[in-house]
Amino acid sequence: MIQRIQTVYLFICILLLTWMFWSPYAEVFYISKQFNLKVWLLTLTGINNSYPAVKLISFSETLPFQIVNILVLLFAIFSYSKRKRQRFLCLLAMIVNINMAFLMHMNIHEISKNYDNHVVDVHYLYPAVFPIVMLVLIVLAERAIRKDEKLVRSLDRIR
């Protein structure tokens, strides 16, 4: 049924993914030798320079992972009658989510590595924690799906 608790968990994951689409997940402060301060905002759609408001990189490699993750989670929500498929889609969403989180943090590492002669300070924002929260929610959804499957199997044995 679509009104199960795993649907709520997966829908919250979709909401967090869409929130990540519009909000930056890190700020990178760069101070050159001439004490010029530059601030970059890292988002899933690219890297923005916040003071002149210029988009430095218009596409990020994490964006396809986000789109695939949203589609997989939506498909998992609406395949509620096939619990094996739903569990497989949850596992696939976990793998995509781990890859997305890895690429997010590799973007931050690449930017800070390129400027090793200068002071680079990285501030993680709230959306940087969302992939971890989504992993926990997907694991909870998978456990709820497994519990539903056990319940259906026990009812089949009683008949």
N, C-alpha and C positions, 0 to 999 in steps of 0.2 A: 504494500500500500504506500501511497505517496506521502501520507501523513505520519510516517514513522520518524523516530529520532535521528536516524542516519541522514534523512533528507534535510533536517535542520542543520546538522553538522556540515554537510556538503554545500548547502546554500550559504552558510556563513563563510565557507572557504571561497565561494564565488564572489561574495561581497568584498572580502579582503583582497582578492585579486583585482577587482575593479578599482578599489581604493588605491592600490599600488600603482595602477595605470596613471592616475592623475597626480600623485604626490611623490616628491623625491624621497629616496631612501637613504641618502647620505649627502653631507656637505663636505667639500674639500676646500680647505683654506690654504692658499699658496702665498708665501711671502718671498719675494725675490730679494736679491742683494741690494737693490735700490729701495727696499721697503715698500714695494707696490703690493697691495693686497688684492688678490683675485679669489673669488668664491665660485666654485662650480657646484651645481646641484645635479646629482645623479638620479635619473629617473629610468623607468623601463623603456621609454621611447627614445632616450638619448641623454646627452650631457649638455646642460645649459649653463651659460655664464650668467650669473644672477645680476651683476651690476649693470653691464651694458645690455642685458637681456638678449643675448645672442645665443642661438643654438649651435654648439660646437660640433657635436656629432648628432646627426639626425636619426640614426637608427642604432639600436642596441641589440646585441645578440640574445638578450633575454626576452625580447618581445615575442618571438615565435613560441618560446616555451610557455609564456603566459597565455597566449591564445589557445595553444593545444591543451593546456591545463584547464582552462575554462570550458572548452568543448568536451573534454573527457568527463569533467565533473557534471556538466549538464546531461550528458548521455547516461552517466551513472545514476543520476536522480530519476530519470525517466525510464530506466530499465529495472524498476523495482520488482517486477514479477519474476525476473531471472536473476536470482541471487548470486549464482556462480559468476555470471558476467559482471554483476555489480561489484563483487569482491575483486575480480581481475581489474576492473576499471579503477578501483580505489588503489590497487597496487601500482598501476600505471601512473596514476596521478601523483603518488608518492615519489616515484622515480623521476618524473618530470619536475616535480617541486624541488627535489634535492639538486637536480641539475641547474635549475633556475637560481636557487640560492647560491650554489657554487659560482656560477657565472657573475652574479651580482657582486660577490665579494672579490672575485678576480678582477672585475672592472676597477674597483677601489684600489686594489693592490697595484694594478698596472699604472694607474694615474700617479700614485704616490711613488712608485719606482722610477718613473720617468723624470722626476724632479729631485734626485737625491742630493744635489748640491744646495738645495734651498729648503726652507722650512715648510713642511707640509703637515697640516693637521686635519685629521678626518673625524667628523662628527656623524655618528650613525643616528638616523631619525627613526621614528616609530615603525614605518613600513619595512625597515630592515629586519624586524623581528617577525613579521607576518609569515614568512615561509616556515619558520619553526612552529608557530601557532597553527598554521594550516596542516603541518605534518601531524601534530597531536590530534587535530580534529578529524583528519582522514583516518588515523588509527582508531579513534573512537567510533567512527562510522563503520569501519571494517569489523570491529568487534560487535557492534550492534547487528550488522548483517549476519555475522556468524551465529549470533544468539538467535536470531529469527530463523535461520536455517535449522538449528538444533531443535527449536520448538516445533517446526513443521515436521521434521523427521520423527520426533517423539509422538506427535499426533497421528502420523501415518502408522506407527507401530501399534498404537492402541486400537486402531480400526481393524 
